[in-house]
């Protein structure tokens, strides 16, 4: 299995991005899967990584103010930025994909990921909003790009690193949480089953 893990560079005046720091510390193999790291510029419309050989894609982003690692359940088809991205773009109420679906559910096993992170002794919760900034933008584009294929995709937000403020988690703990999440992705190849109404079962 080949898993692509993406992270953003620092943005919003921050000197570091804990997602980028934690992803950089991931081992190259987790639970028998090859892990390929890719840094995505924090800007709308940035190029996606090569997904041709990817079995799964886990995008990782910073969520200041959150105290837990939070796998995202859904991405919505809207860009509505409260701050500019790193290229100075600040779209307001703009569709990510013109005439695309209103939303996509993650195709990764998000509930299993939450459970695995908690089993590793770290705080985790399922999130139902990835926001409307570049994180949601990337998640939606990944799910749009992989729709109808065997490649699974999703997103997880992580707290600040301690030097950025509170609440926070040490980068080493964020990395451990990502390892646990990836182990869950490997262990649950069918993902969380989601009905058309969005209920999990």
N, C-alpha and C positions, 0 to 999 in steps of 0.2 A: 504494500500500500504506500502511496505517495501523498503526503499532506502538505499543502502550501500554507504557510502562516505569514500573514502580512501585519505590518505595524506602520504607524504614521511617524513622521518626524515632528519635532516640537512646533507648537503653534500658539497663537494667542498671547505672545509675549513671554512664554515659558522657555526656560533654557534647556529643559529635558522633556522627554515624553516617556513615562514609565512603560507604556506599551512597547516602544522601541527598545528600551533597556532590557526589559524582561524577555522579549522575543530573541534578542541577541544572545541570551544566556541559555536558550533551549538546547538540549542535546540534538545531535543530527539524526538519532534514531530513538523512537519512543514506542514501546509496546510492539516492536517489530516493524513499525512504519518508518519510512524515510521522511524526514522533516526538512522542507525547503523554506528558507526565510526570504522575505521580500519586503523592502521598505517602500511605502507608497507616499509620495509627496502630499502634504495636507492642502490639497486644492481640488476644487470641483473639476471633474473630467480628466483626472490624472490617468495615465495608462495603467491597464490592469496587467497583472503577471500572466505569464504563459500558463494556460490551464490545460493544455493538450494531454498531458500525462498525469494530471492531478485526479486522485480519487476523492479528495475533500479539500476544502478551503476554509480556513479559520482566520477571519480578520479580527485584529485586536486594536482597541482604541482607548484613549484616556477619557474618563468621565469624572471631572472635578466635582466634589460634593457627594459622590457615592462612596460608601464605606465597604462595599462588597464587590466581588467579581460577579458580573451580571451578564450571562448569555442572553442575547436578544431573540425574542420570538418572531418579530415581524419588522419588515422594512416597508416604508410607504413611498409612493411616487411623488415626492415633493422636495424641493430645495427651498429653505426659508431660513437664511443665515442671520443670526443676531450680531455676528462679528465677521469681518472679512477673512477669507482663507489666506494662505501664504502667498498667493499671487494677487491679492487685493480684490478678489471677486466676492461679491455679496449678493447672491440671487435672492429674490423675494417672491415666494409663491410660484416658483417655476417647476414644471414637471421634469423629472430626471430623464424619463423616456417618453417622448410625445406619443400619446395614444397607447402607452403601456398599461399593464394591470395597475389597479389602485394600490395594491400591496402584494408582497410575497411573504409567505411563512418561511422561516429558516428550515433547511433540510438536514441540519445536524440534530443529534439527539439532545436538545437543550435541557430537558429535565434530568436526563442521565448525567449530563455535564455538571449541573448544579449539585446533584447528589455526590458525584465523585469529588468535587472540590470540597464539599463539606466533610466528606470522609477523610480528606487529607488534613482536616483540622483548620480550614480556612473559611472565612465568611463568603457566602454565595447566595444569590437569589435570581429567580427568573424575572427578566424585564420585558415589558410589553411596549416599550418605546425606545427606539434608538435615536430619538431627536429628529432634527431636520437640518443638521449641519453635514459635514463631510463624512462622518461615520455612517449615518443612515444612507447617504448618497452611495458610498462604496458598497455597503451591504446590498442595497437594491440592485446596483449594477452587477454585482457578482451573482445574485440569484437570477437576474434576467439573463446573464450570459450562460448560466448553467441550466436554465429551465429546459426540460425535455431531454437532458443528458443524464448519465450515471454519476456525474460529479456532484457531491453534496457541498453545501456552502452555508456559512453563517457568520455571526459576529459576536464578540464578547467585549464588554467594557471593563476596564480595570480602574481602581482608585488612583489618586495621586501617589507619587513617591513622597517620603517624609519631608524632603527638602522643599516641596512645593506647597505644603500646607496641610491642613486637616479637613476631613478624615483622610487617612493614608494607610498604605501597607508598604513594608519593606519590599524592594524590588525582588529579593530572593524569594519572598513569599508569593509574590505575583507570579514569578516563574514556576514555582511549585504548583500553583493553582492552574496554570496553563498546561503543565504536564498532565495533571489529573484530568483536565478537560479533554486533552488529546487522547489519553488512554480510554476515556469513555467513547470518543468518536470511533476509535478502533474496535472497541468491544460491542458497539451497537451499530452495525453497518446498515440497518434498516431505518435508523433514526427514530424520532418520536412520531407515532402515527397521528396525523392531524386530519380531521374531517373537513368537509367543505364549510361547515359552520365555525371551524376554528377550535372545536373542543378536542382535547387530547384524551386518548383512551388506550 
